[in-house]
Amino acid sequence: CPTFRPSSGVPMLPLALDALLDVMEARFEASRVDKERAAILSEAAMVNTIDYRIEVQLLTALHQENRLRKRFPIGLTEQIAAWTPSEVATYHRSHYRPNNAHLYVIGDIDPNFTEE
């Protein structure tokens, strides 16, 4: 993100860090999980074209030796449809931890302000 908001000159770093905190401390109410699930499944249906299916087959063949052959951005719709809010929360707690995250701050910014 830009260092300062162009219209007001307000520093953007605190806003970006607040957004990151929201991700790290996410809550998983059933209604929000269902809404996000519907959005992901809708997106999966939109990209499920012949070109996409060919690309999946090609990447699967090219990457037999690594995980990419099984991992595509949207994931498996059968799994997405079946996940419960509890399972999503458990996955999040396991993987979205401060000790499992990296934060890079790059740009024309005061290091002392960044550390505060």
N, CA, C and O atoms as CSV, one atom per row, in Angstrom:
chain,resi,resn,atom,element,x,y,z
A,1,CYS,N,N,0.850,-1.175,0.000
A,1,CYS,CA,C,0.000,0.000,0.000
A,1,CYS,C,C,0.895,1.238,0.000
A,1,CYS,O,O,2.068,1.152,0.365
A,2,PRO,N,N,0.364,2.363,-0.398
A,2,PRO,CA,C,1.189,3.577,-0.371
A,2,PRO,C,C,1.549,3.947,1.066
A,2,PRO,O,O,0.874,3.547,2.015
A,3,THR,N,N,2.627,4.718,1.204
A,3,THR,CA,C,3.081,5.129,2.529
A,3,THR,C,C,2.063,6.048,3.197
A,3,THR,O,O,1.783,5.915,4.388
A,4,PHE,N,N,1.512,6.977,2.425
A,4,PHE,CA,C,0.518,7.916,2.947
A,4,PHE,C,C,-0.694,7.918,2.032
A,4,PHE,O,O,-0.579,7.704,0.825
A,5,ARG,N,N,-1.854,8.162,2.620
A,5,ARG,CA,C,-3.076,8.280,1.829
A,5,ARG,C,C,-2.969,9.553,1.001
A,5,ARG,O,O,-2.806,10.638,1.559
A,6,PRO,N,N,-3.059,9.438,-0.339
A,6,PRO,CA,C,-2.837,10.602,-1.212
A,6,PRO,C,C,-3.759,11.781,-0.915
A,6,PRO,O,O,-3.325,12.930,-0.998
A,7,SER,N,N,-5.003,11.527,-0.577
A,7,SER,CA,C,-5.957,12.622,-0.397
A,7,SER,C,C,-5.770,13.379,0.911
A,7,SER,O,O,-6.110,14.559,0.996
A,8,SER,N,N,-5.225,12.706,1.943
A,8,SER,CA,C,-5.158,13.360,3.246
A,8,SER,C,C,-3.768,13.374,3.868
A,8,SER,O,O,-3.535,14.094,4.839
A,9,GLY,N,N,-2.848,12.595,3.328
A,9,GLY,CA,C,-1.518,12.518,3.917
A,9,GLY,C,C,-1.455,11.675,5.179
A,9,GLY,O,O,-0.430,11.664,5.861
A,10,VAL,N,N,-2.539,10.965,5.504
A,10,VAL,CA,C,-2.587,10.101,6.690
A,10,VAL,C,C,-1.721,8.867,6.431
A,10,VAL,O,O,-1.807,8.268,5.359
A,11,PRO,N,N,-0.889,8.484,7.400
A,11,PRO,CA,C,-0.062,7.285,7.216
A,11,PRO,C,C,-0.917,6.037,7.006
A,11,PRO,O,O,-1.908,5.828,7.707
A,12,MET,N,N,-0.528,5.213,6.039
A,12,MET,CA,C,-1.276,4.008,5.711
A,12,MET,C,C,-0.844,2.791,6.530
A,12,MET,O,O,-1.607,1.833,6.652
A,13,LEU,N,N,0.369,2.813,7.093
A,13,LEU,CA,C,0.866,1.652,7.819
A,13,LEU,C,C,-0.071,1.219,8.952
A,13,LEU,O,O,-0.350,0.025,9.065
A,14,PRO,N,N,-0.572,2.135,9.799
A,14,PRO,CA,C,-1.490,1.673,10.852
A,14,PRO,C,C,-2.740,0.990,10.294
A,14,PRO,O,O,-3.235,0.030,10.884
A,15,LEU,N,N,-3.245,1.471,9.178
A,15,LEU,CA,C,-4.427,0.849,8.573
A,15,LEU,C,C,-4.090,-0.540,8.041
A,15,LEU,O,O,-4.877,-1.475,8.193
A,16,ALA,N,N,-2.922,-0.676,7.417
A,16,ALA,CA,C,-2.503,-1.980,6.898
A,16,ALA,C,C,-2.291,-2.968,8.047
A,16,ALA,O,O,-2.659,-4.137,7.934
A,17,LEU,N,N,-1.701,-2.506,9.145
A,17,LEU,CA,C,-1.482,-3.386,10.297
A,17,LEU,C,C,-2.803,-3.769,10.957
A,17,LEU,O,O,-2.938,-4.886,11.455
A,18,ASP,N,N,-3.769,-2.871,10.969
A,18,ASP,CA,C,-5.099,-3.208,11.493
A,18,ASP,C,C,-5.750,-4.297,10.641
A,18,ASP,O,O,-6.386,-5.209,11.168
A,19,ALA,N,N,-5.585,-4.194,9.322
A,19,ALA,CA,C,-6.139,-5.219,8.427
A,19,ALA,C,C,-5.461,-6.564,8.681
A,19,ALA,O,O,-6.127,-7.599,8.701
A,20,LEU,N,N,-4.151,-6.555,8.872
A,20,LEU,CA,C,-3.422,-7.778,9.171
A,20,LEU,C,C,-3.899,-8.372,10.494
A,20,LEU,O,O,-4.061,-9.588,10.603
A,21,LEU,N,N,-4.124,-7.532,11.493
A,21,LEU,CA,C,-4.616,-7.997,12.787
A,21,LEU,C,C,-5.986,-8.657,12.635
A,21,LEU,O,O,-6.262,-9.670,13.278
A,22,ASP,N,N,-6.845,-8.083,11.784
A,22,ASP,CA,C,-8.156,-8.685,11.537
A,22,ASP,C,C,-8.015,-10.106,10.984
A,22,ASP,O,O,-8.786,-10.994,11.349
A,23,VAL,N,N,-7.036,-10.320,10.110
A,23,VAL,CA,C,-6.809,-11.654,9.553
A,23,VAL,C,C,-6.308,-12.593,10.633
A,23,VAL,O,O,-6.766,-13.731,10.734
A,24,MET,N,N,-5.373,-12.124,11.438
A,24,MET,CA,C,-4.769,-12.983,12.456
A,24,MET,C,C,-5.753,-13.331,13.577
A,24,MET,O,O,-5.662,-14.405,14.171
A,25,GLU,N,N,-6.690,-12.429,13.866
A,25,GLU,CA,C,-7.644,-12.649,14.956
A,25,GLU,C,C,-9.055,-12.906,14.440
A,25,GLU,O,O,-10.034,-12.558,15.101
A,26,ALA,N,N,-9.158,-13.506,13.280
A,26,ALA,CA,C,-10.460,-13.713,12.641
A,26,ALA,C,C,-11.409,-14.509,13.535
A,26,ALA,O,O,-10.993,-15.384,14.293
A,27,ARG,N,N,-12.689,-14.180,13.422
A,27,ARG,CA,C,-13.740,-14.928,14.108
A,27,ARG,C,C,-14.538,-15.675,13.042
A,27,ARG,O,O,-14.637,-15.230,11.898
A,28,PHE,N,N,-15.092,-16.792,13.426
A,28,PHE,CA,C,-15.730,-17.654,12.434
A,28,PHE,C,C,-17.182,-17.942,12.795
A,28,PHE,O,O,-17.535,-19.065,13.154
A,29,GLU,N,N,-18.020,-16.907,12.695
A,29,GLU,CA,C,-19.449,-17.120,12.897
A,29,GLU,C,C,-19.981,-17.934,11.719
A,29,GLU,O,O,-19.543,-17.757,10.582
A,30,ALA,N,N,-20.915,-18.813,11.999
A,30,ALA,CA,C,-21.446,-19.709,10.968
A,30,ALA,C,C,-21.974,-18.926,9.761
A,30,ALA,O,O,-21.768,-19.342,8.621
A,31,SER,N,N,-22.645,-17.809,9.999
A,31,SER,CA,C,-23.219,-17.044,8.884
A,31,SER,C,C,-22.126,-16.477,7.978
A,31,SER,O,O,-22.292,-16.432,6.759
A,32,ARG,N,N,-21.007,-16.044,8.571
A,32,ARG,CA,C,-19.911,-15.503,7.761
A,32,ARG,C,C,-19.207,-16.607,6.979
A,32,ARG,O,O,-18.828,-16.413,5.824
A,33,VAL,N,N,-19.035,-17.768,7.614
A,33,VAL,CA,C,-18.419,-18.894,6.914
A,33,VAL,C,C,-19.301,-19.318,5.745
A,33,VAL,O,O,-18.795,-19.571,4.652
A,34,ASP,N,N,-20.609,-19.399,5.960
A,34,ASP,CA,C,-21.526,-19.786,4.884
A,34,ASP,C,C,-21.517,-18.776,3.749
A,34,ASP,O,O,-21.572,-19.155,2.579
A,35,LYS,N,N,-21.446,-17.485,4.087
A,35,LYS,CA,C,-21.417,-16.444,3.056
A,35,LYS,C,C,-20.132,-16.550,2.225
A,35,LYS,O,O,-20.177,-16.459,0.998
A,36,GLU,N,N,-18.993,-16.743,2.889
A,36,GLU,CA,C,-17.726,-16.872,2.178
A,36,GLU,C,C,-17.689,-18.149,1.353
A,36,GLU,O,O,-17.165,-18.157,0.240
A,37,ARG,N,N,-18.244,-19.231,1.897
A,37,ARG,CA,C,-18.309,-20.489,1.168
A,37,ARG,C,C,-19.106,-20.311,-0.130
A,37,ARG,O,O,-18.698,-20.789,-1.188
A,38,ALA,N,N,-20.224,-19.631,-0.038
A,38,ALA,CA,C,-21.051,-19.396,-1.227
A,38,ALA,C,C,-20.283,-18.585,-2.265
A,38,ALA,O,O,-20.377,-18.861,-3.461
A,39,ALA,N,N,-19.524,-17.585,-1.815
A,39,ALA,CA,C,-18.743,-16.763,-2.744
A,39,ALA,C,C,-17.659,-17.599,-3.428
A,39,ALA,O,O,-17.452,-17.481,-4.635
A,40,ILE,N,N,-16.969,-18.442,-2.657
A,40,ILE,CA,C,-15.897,-19.268,-3.228
A,40,ILE,C,C,-16.470,-20.277,-4.212
A,40,ILE,O,O,-15.915,-20.470,-5.294
A,41,LEU,N,N,-17.565,-20.917,-3.852
A,41,LEU,CA,C,-18.168,-21.904,-4.756
A,41,LEU,C,C,-18.705,-21.241,-6.026
A,41,LEU,O,O,-18.663,-21.829,-7.106
A,42,SER,N,N,-19.205,-20.024,-5.889
A,42,SER,CA,C,-19.664,-19.278,-7.066
A,42,SER,C,C,-18.488,-18.958,-7.982
A,42,SER,O,O,-18.587,-19.095,-9.201
A,43,GLU,N,N,-17.374,-18.532,-7.389
A,43,GLU,CA,C,-16.176,-18.241,-8.182
A,43,GLU,C,C,-15.667,-19.509,-8.860
A,43,GLU,O,O,-15.257,-19.475,-10.020
A,44,ALA,N,N,-15.692,-20.616,-8.142
A,44,ALA,CA,C,-15.243,-21.888,-8.718
A,44,ALA,C,C,-16.102,-22.259,-9.926
A,44,ALA,O,O,-15.585,-22.746,-10.932
A,45,ALA,N,N,-17.396,-22.033,-9.830
A,45,ALA,CA,C,-18.289,-22.345,-10.948
A,45,ALA,C,C,-18.007,-21.441,-12.144
A,45,ALA,O,O,-18.094,-21.883,-13.289
A,46,MET,N,N,-17.666,-20.167,-11.884
A,46,MET,CA,C,-17.400,-19.229,-12.981
A,46,MET,C,C,-16.123,-19.567,-13.741
A,46,MET,O,O,-16.062,-19.385,-14.957
A,47,VAL,N,N,-15.099,-20.057,-13.039
A,47,VAL,CA,C,-13.827,-20.340,-13.716
A,47,VAL,C,C,-13.762,-21.759,-14.260
A,47,VAL,O,O,-12.783,-22.126,-14.910
A,48,ASN,N,N,-14.778,-22.553,-14.007
A,48,ASN,CA,C,-14.768,-23.942,-14.441
A,48,ASN,C,C,-15.094,-24.037,-15.936
A,48,ASN,O,O,-16.141,-24.547,-16.335
A,49,THR,N,N,-14.173,-23.534,-16.733
A,49,THR,CA,C,-14.322,-23.561,-18.188
A,49,THR,C,C,-13.427,-24.649,-18.752
A,49,THR,O,O,-12.610,-25.222,-18.032
A,50,ILE,N,N,-13.576,-24.932,-20.023
A,50,ILE,CA,C,-12.723,-25.928,-20.665
A,50,ILE,C,C,-11.257,-25.486,-20.601
A,50,ILE,O,O,-10.371,-26.318,-20.405
A,51,ASP,N,N,-10.998,-24.193,-20.766
A,51,ASP,CA,C,-9.620,-23.695,-20.684
A,51,ASP,C,C,-9.022,-23.936,-19.304
A,51,ASP,O,O,-7.862,-24.333,-19.190
A,52,TYR,N,N,-9.805,-23.700,-18.260
A,52,TYR,CA,C,-9.317,-23.917,-16.898
A,52,TYR,C,C,-9.039,-25.399,-16.660
A,52,TYR,O,O,-8.015,-25.755,-16.077
A,53,ARG,N,N,-9.949,-26.261,-17.110
A,53,ARG,CA,C,-9.758,-27.701,-16.903
A,53,ARG,C,C,-8.523,-28.210,-17.648
A,53,ARG,O,O,-7.815,-29.084,-17.149
A,54,ILE,N,N,-8.264,-27.668,-18.835
A,54,ILE,CA,C,-7.057,-28.036,-19.586
A,54,ILE,C,C,-5.819,-27.557,-18.824
A,54,ILE,O,O,-4.835,-28.289,-18.710
A,55,GLU,N,N,-5.870,-26.332,-18.305
A,55,GLU,CA,C,-4.738,-25.789,-17.545
A,55,GLU,C,C,-4.459,-26.644,-16.300
A,55,GLU,O,O,-3.300,-26.897,-15.972
A,56,VAL,N,N,-5.497,-27.081,-15.617
A,56,VAL,CA,C,-5.332,-27.944,-14.446
A,56,VAL,C,C,-4.657,-29.247,-14.849
A,56,VAL,O,O,-3.739,-29.702,-14.166
A,57,GLN,N,N,-5.092,-29.848,-15.939
A,57,GLN,CA,C,-4.478,-31.100,-16.402
A,57,GLN,C,C,-3.023,-30.886,-16.783
A,57,GLN,O,O,-2.171,-31.719,-16.477
A,58,LEU,N,N,-2.732,-29.779,-17.448
A,58,LEU,CA,C,-1.361,-29.476,-17.854
A,58,LEU,C,C,-0.467,-29.271,-16.631
A,58,LEU,O,O,0.622,-29.841,-16.558
A,59,LEU,N,N,-0.922,-28.460,-15.669
A,59,LEU,CA,C,-0.126,-28.231,-14.463
A,59,LEU,C,C,0.049,-29.513,-13.654
A,59,LEU,O,O,1.105,-29.741,-13.064
A,60,THR,N,N,-0.979,-30.339,-13.629
A,60,THR,CA,C,-0.876,-31.619,-12.924
A,60,THR,C,C,0.210,-32.484,-13.549
A,60,THR,O,O,0.989,-33.121,-12.839
A,61,ALA,N,N,0.261,-32.506,-14.875
A,61,ALA,CA,C,1.278,-33.310,-15.574
A,61,ALA,C,C,2.672,-32.715,-15.398
A,61,ALA,O,O,3.642,-33.452,-15.220
A,62,LEU,N,N,2.778,-31.392,-15.448
A,62,LEU,CA,C,4.085,-30.739,-15.360
A,62,LEU,C,C,4.679,-30.769,-13.953
A,62,LEU,O,O,5.895,-30.669,-13.788
A,63,HIS,N,N,3.831,-30.906,-12.951
A,63,HIS,CA,C,4.295,-30.809,-11.563
A,63,HIS,C,C,4.040,-32.091,-10.780
A,63,HIS,O,O,3.630,-32.041,-9.621
A,64,GLN,N,N,4.278,-33.221,-11.399
A,64,GLN,CA,C,4.073,-34.500,-10.726
A,64,GLN,C,C,4.921,-34.649,-9.465
A,64,GLN,O,O,4.530,-35.350,-8.531
A,65,GLU,N,N,6.081,-33.991,-9.439
A,65,GLU,CA,C,7.009,-34.187,-8.324
A,65,GLU,C,C,6.738,-33.277,-7.132
A,65,GLU,O,O,7.426,-33.396,-6.118
A,66,ASN,N,N,5.760,-32.369,-7.212
A,66,ASN,CA,C,5.521,-31.471,-6.081
A,66,ASN,C,C,4.029,-31.285,-5.809
A,66,ASN,O,O,3.183,-31.852,-6.500
A,67,ARG,N,N,3.730,-30.492,-4.806
A,67,ARG,CA,C,2.341,-30.315,-4.365
A,67,ARG,C,C,1.466,-29.520,-5.331
A,67,ARG,O,O,0.240,-29.615,-5.272
A,68,LEU,N,N,2.065,-28.758,-6.199
A,68,LEU,CA,C,1.275,-27.919,-7.103
A,68,LEU,C,C,0.299,-28.754,-7.921
A,68,LEU,O,O,-0.766,-28.265,-8.298
A,69,ARG,N,N,0.646,-29.995,-8.199
A,69,ARG,CA,C,-0.234,-30.834,-9.011
A,69,ARG,C,C,-1.589,-31.065,-8.341
A,69,ARG,O,O,-2.563,-31.405,-9.013
A,70,LYS,N,N,-1.656,-30.881,-7.014
A,70,LYS,CA,C,-2.903,-31.110,-6.279
A,70,LYS,C,C,-3.484,-29.840,-5.678
A,70,LYS,O,O,-4.600,-29.861,-5.158
A,71,ARG,N,N,-2.749,-28.733,-5.740
A,71,ARG,CA,C,-3.188,-27.524,-5.051
A,71,ARG,C,C,-3.419,-26.391,-6.037
A,71,ARG,O,O,-2.486,-25.873,-6.649
A,72,PHE,N,N,-4.656,-26.030,-6.173
A,72,PHE,CA,C,-5.012,-24.918,-7.041
A,72,PHE,C,C,-5.683,-23.848,-6.179
A,72,PHE,O,O,-6.227,-24.162,-5.120
A,73,PRO,N,N,-5.650,-22.605,-6.613
A,73,PRO,CA,C,-6.074,-21.507,-5.739
A,73,PRO,C,C,-7.433,-21.680,-5.068
A,73,PRO,O,O,-7.565,-21.385,-3.880
A,74,ILE,N,N,-8.420,-22.137,-5.775
A,74,ILE,CA,C,-9.751,-22.230,-5.174
A,74,ILE,C,C,-9.864,-23.459,-4.276
A,74,ILE,O,O,-10.578,-23.420,-3.274
A,75,GLY,N,N,-9.191,-24.521,-4.607
A,75,GLY,CA,C,-9.273,-25.739,-3.808
A,75,GLY,C,C,-10.308,-26.699,-4.368
A,75,GLY,O,O,-10.815,-26.515,-5.475
A,76,LEU,N,N,-10.611,-27.717,-3.591
A,76,LEU,CA,C,-11.581,-28.727,-4.005
A,76,LEU,C,C,-12.961,-28.329,-3.505
A,76,LEU,O,O,-13.180,-28.157,-2.306
A,77,THR,N,N,-13.886,-28.187,-4.446
A,77,THR,CA,C,-15.227,-27.706,-4.076
A,77,THR,C,C,-15.925,-28.656,-3.104
A,77,THR,O,O,-16.715,-28.217,-2.268
A,78,GLU,N,N,-15.637,-29.958,-3.211
A,78,GLU,CA,C,-16.262,-30.913,-2.288
A,78,GLU,C,C,-15.824,-30.613,-0.845
A,78,GLU,O,O,-16.634,-30.685,0.080
A,79,GLN,N,N,-14.558,-30.282,-0.663
A,79,GLN,CA,C,-14.065,-29.957,0.674
A,79,GLN,C,C,-14.639,-28.637,1.160
A,79,GLN,O,O,-15.061,-28.523,2.311
A,80,ILE,N,N,-14.654,-27.647,0.291
A,80,ILE,CA,C,-15.172,-26.331,0.670
A,80,ILE,C,C,-16.629,-26.437,1.093
A,80,ILE,O,O,-17.040,-25.814,2.071
A,81,ALA,N,N,-17.406,-27.217,0.366
A,81,ALA,CA,C,-18.825,-27.378,0.689
A,81,ALA,C,C,-19.027,-28.094,2.022
A,81,ALA,O,O,-20.034,-27.870,2.695
A,82,ALA,N,N,-18.090,-28.945,2.409
A,82,ALA,CA,C,-18.268,-29.769,3.606
A,82,ALA,C,C,-17.698,-29.164,4.882
A,82,ALA,O,O,-18.098,-29.579,5.970
A,83,TRP,N,N,-16.783,-28.205,4.798
A,83,TRP,CA,C,-16.134,-27.670,5.996
A,83,TRP,C,C,-17.131,-27.006,6.934
A,83,TRP,O,O,-18.034,-26.291,6.499
A,84,THR,N,N,-16.956,-27.250,8.207
A,84,THR,CA,C,-17.784,-26.595,9.226
A,84,THR,C,C,-17.033,-25.366,9.739
A,84,THR,O,O,-15.814,-25.279,9.585
A,85,PRO,N,N,-17.745,-24.421,10.343
A,85,PRO,CA,C,-17.052,-23.272,10.935
A,85,PRO,C,C,-15.993,-23.705,11.948
A,85,PRO,O,O,-14.941,-23.074,12.050
A,86,SER,N,N,-16.255,-24.756,12.682
A,86,SER,CA,C,-15.282,-25.257,13.654
A,86,SER,C,C,-14.011,-25.743,12.972
A,86,SER,O,O,-12.911,-25.486,13.461
A,87,GLU,N,N,-14.148,-26.441,11.852
A,87,GLU,CA,C,-12.977,-26.922,11.117
A,87,GLU,C,C,-12.177,-25.761,10.521
A,87,GLU,O,O,-10.946,-25.790,10.517
A,88,VAL,N,N,-12.875,-24.747,10.022
A,88,VAL,CA,C,-12.194,-23.571,9.475
A,88,VAL,C,C,-11.429,-22.857,10.593
A,88,VAL,O,O,-10.287,-22.442,10.396
A,89,ALA,N,N,-12.046,-22.715,11.747
A,89,ALA,CA,C,-11.395,-22.058,12.885
A,89,ALA,C,C,-10.174,-22.857,13.343
A,89,ALA,O,O,-9.144,-22.266,13.669
A,90,THR,N,N,-10.270,-24.171,13.373
A,90,THR,CA,C,-9.137,-25.008,13.769
A,90,THR,C,C,-7.983,-24.845,12.791
A,90,THR,O,O,-6.830,-24.718,13.204
A,91,TYR,N,N,-8.288,-24.849,11.488
A,91,TYR,CA,C,-7.246,-24.649,10.476
A,91,TYR,C,C,-6.586,-23.278,10.667
A,91,TYR,O,O,-5.362,-23.153,10.627
A,92,HIS,N,N,-7.410,-22.267,10.873
A,92,HIS,CA,C,-6.897,-20.903,11.040
A,92,HIS,C,C,-5.976,-20.813,12.256
A,92,HIS,O,O,-4.892,-20.235,12.175
A,93,ARG,N,N,-6.406,-21.381,13.377
A,93,ARG,CA,C,-5.575,-21.355,14.589
A,93,ARG,C,C,-4.241,-22.072,14.368
A,93,ARG,O,O,-3.220,-21.675,14.930
A,94,SER,N,N,-4.249,-23.113,13.560
A,94,SER,CA,C,-3.028,-23.889,13.312
A,94,SER,C,C,-2.041,-23.162,12.406
A,94,SER,O,O,-0.828,-23.295,12.572
A,95,HIS,N,N,-2.555,-22.399,11.456
A,95,HIS,CA,C,-1.680,-21.830,10.424
A,95,HIS,C,C,-1.511,-20.314,10.473
A,95,HIS,O,O,-0.472,-19.807,10.051
A,96,TYR,N,N,-2.487,-19.586,10.969
A,96,TYR,CA,C,-2.417,-18.127,11.000
A,96,TYR,C,C,-2.016,-17.679,12.400
A,96,TYR,O,O,-2.827,-17.151,13.160
A,97,ARG,N,N,-0.743,-17.902,12.721
A,97,ARG,CA,C,-0.183,-17.559,14.030
A,97,ARG,C,C,0.928,-16.539,13.820
A,97,ARG,O,O,1.585,-16.540,12.779
A,98,PRO,N,N,1.140,-15.671,14.801
A,98,PRO,CA,C,2.240,-14.702,14.667
A,98,PRO,C,C,3.590,-15.366,14.415
A,98,PRO,O,O,4.404,-14.830,13.663
A,99,ASN,N,N,3.842,-16.514,15.025
A,99,ASN,CA,C,5.133,-17.171,14.811
A,99,ASN,C,C,5.201,-17.911,13.475
A,99,ASN,O,O,6.215,-18.533,13.159
A,100,ASN,N,N,4.137,-17.846,12.704
A,100,ASN,CA,C,4.109,-18.485,11.390
A,100,ASN,C,C,3.879,-17.427,10.298
A,100,ASN,O,O,3.502,-17.759,9.174
A,101,ALA,N,N,4.107,-16.157,10.641
A,101,ALA,CA,C,3.860,-15.058,9.704
A,101,ALA,C,C,5.119,-14.225,9.535
A,101,ALA,O,O,5.958,-14.152,10.432
A,102,HIS,N,N,5.235,-13.609,8.389
A,102,HIS,CA,C,6.343,-12.691,8.111
A,102,HIS,C,C,5.746,-11.356,7.696
A,102,HIS,O,O,4.794,-11.303,6.917
A,103,LEU,N,N,6.304,-10.299,8.216
A,103,LEU,CA,C,5.855,-8.961,7.869
A,103,LEU,C,C,7.039,-8.188,7.310
A,103,LEU,O,O,8.065,-8.040,7.974
A,104,TYR,N,N,6.893,-7.706,6.103
A,104,TYR,CA,C,7.930,-6.907,5.463
A,104,TYR,C,C,7.377,-5.501,5.262
A,104,TYR,O,O,6.315,-5.323,4.666
A,105,VAL,N,N,8.093,-4.517,5.756
A,105,VAL,CA,C,7.709,-3.122,5.559
A,105,VAL,C,C,8.793,-2.494,4.699
A,105,VAL,O,O,9.948,-2.382,5.112
A,106,ILE,N,N,8.407,-2.091,3.508
A,106,ILE,CA,C,9.359,-1.579,2.531
A,106,ILE,C,C,8.864,-0.230,2.039
A,106,ILE,O,O,7.675,-0.049,1.777
A,107,GLY,N,N,9.770,0.697,1.919
A,107,GLY,CA,C,9.380,1.975,1.353
A,107,GLY,C,C,10.017,3.138,2.086
A,107,GLY,O,O,10.864,2.962,2.962
A,108,ASP,N,N,9.594,4.314,1.710
A,108,ASP,CA,C,10.095,5.549,2.296
A,108,ASP,C,C,9.318,5.800,3.585
A,108,ASP,O,O,8.357,6.569,3.607
A,109,ILE,N,N,9.752,5.136,4.658
A,109,ILE,CA,C,9.022,5.210,5.916
A,109,ILE,C,C,10.016,5.288,7.067
A,109,ILE,O,O,11.093,4.694,7.015
A,110,ASP,N,N,9.644,6.021,8.096
A,110,ASP,CA,C,10.514,6.189,9.267
A,110,ASP,C,C,10.562,4.890,10.053
A,110,ASP,O,O,9.517,4.418,10.502
A,111,PRO,N,N,11.747,4.288,10.238
A,111,PRO,CA,C,11.853,3.018,10.978
A,111,PRO,C,C,11.323,3.121,12.413
A,111,PRO,O,O,10.732,2.166,12.918
A,112,ASN,N,N,11.525,4.254,13.069
A,112,ASN,CA,C,11.031,4.407,14.440
A,112,ASN,C,C,9.503,4.404,14.473
A,112,ASN,O,O,8.899,3.809,15.366
A,113,PHE,N,N,8.881,5.070,13.500
A,113,PHE,CA,C,7.414,5.073,13.407
A,113,PHE,C,C,6.910,3.655,13.140
A,113,PHE,O,O,5.884,3.242,13.681
A,114,THR,N,N,7.628,2.927,12.314
A,114,THR,CA,C,7.225,1.559,11.970
A,114,THR,C,C,7.268,0.656,13.197
A,114,THR,O,O,6.363,-0.152,13.404
A,115,GLU,N,N,8.303,0.785,14.003
A,115,GLU,CA,C,8.421,-0.066,15.185
A,115,GLU,C,C,7.366,0.253,16.239
A,115,GLU,O,O,6.926,-0.642,16.961
A,116,GLU,N,N,6.957,1.513,16.339
A,116,GLU,CA,C,5.911,1.900,17.313
A,116,GLU,C,C,4.629,1.225,16.956
A,116,GLU,O,O,3.623,1.410,17.641
